[in-house]
Amino acid sequence: MMTTTLIIGLLIPLLGTMLGAAFVFFMKDDMSPRVQKTLLGFASGVMVAASVWSLLIPAMEMEADSGKWSVLPAAVGFLLGMGFLLALDDFTPHLHVGSDTPEGPRSRLSRTAMLALAVTIHNLPEGMAVGVVFAGAEQGATGLSVASAVAVSLGIAIQNIPEGAIISMPMRAEGNSKWRSFLIGSLSGAVEPIGALAVLLLASVLMPVMPYMLAFAAGAMFYVVVEELIPEASAGKHSNLSTIGFAVGFVLMMVLDVVMG
């Protein structure tokens, strides 16, 4: 795999977050509920499609020789990924954007620190997904290619654009300067290339359990969608817009994966 392609693939999601965070420079101090609902739905659709087409299906294709049992690594890995994020959510003090009630154990951490931890929990699975797909492509795993890895990276970058805006805009509304809001929004995506790089460095060790790792990343991403994104998108008014956003995001990621894969 060309080093340049790998570096670009790892950085694309971060660039998507930075682009979204930059909305703070040319939008109003607060984001319209209609826009926020649409963007949350869109992000959910992208993550679900990426989990199915780019992670779960390749995990089963890699075990095709096992016949009916080819689904076992995907099932086990998926549940482990869900469980890992559940434990991380329960044992890490964090505060979601737009909420005044911290989650996890009691802590003396500042509001900004807990907001940062919430975003880290949210973005970690996305970084793992990018890293594990690139690692599988690099090792020549069945069902994975450099093109499909780039498709995953691009899809996550697209859904990171609204996420960056959803983080930076409330920061601005709370009284932070535009540059500080942009910086916090941009840094929220820094965990993704770090997580991806960590998986890549362990690629040779992880290769025997690659199907489990692909499904693990899928389960972790599904947890974020079901626990955070969909409830936020469906609460209150304009939930129909989040449904439309979900459909568009899902189809876009599905098309990207099939066309580029």
Salt bridges, closest charged atoms under 4 A:
ASP29 OD1 - ARG172 NE 3.63
ASP89 OD1 - HIS94 NE2 2.80
ASP100 OD1 - ARG111 NH1 3.69
GLU103 OE1 - HIS94 NE2 3.22
GLU103 OE1 - HIS96 NE2 3.51
GLU126 OE2 - HIS122 NE2 3.57
GLU163 OE2 - HIS122 NE2 2.73
GLU174 OE2 - ARG111 NH2 2.97
GLU228 OE1 - HIS96 ND1 3.99
GLU228 OE1 - HIS122 ND1 3.23
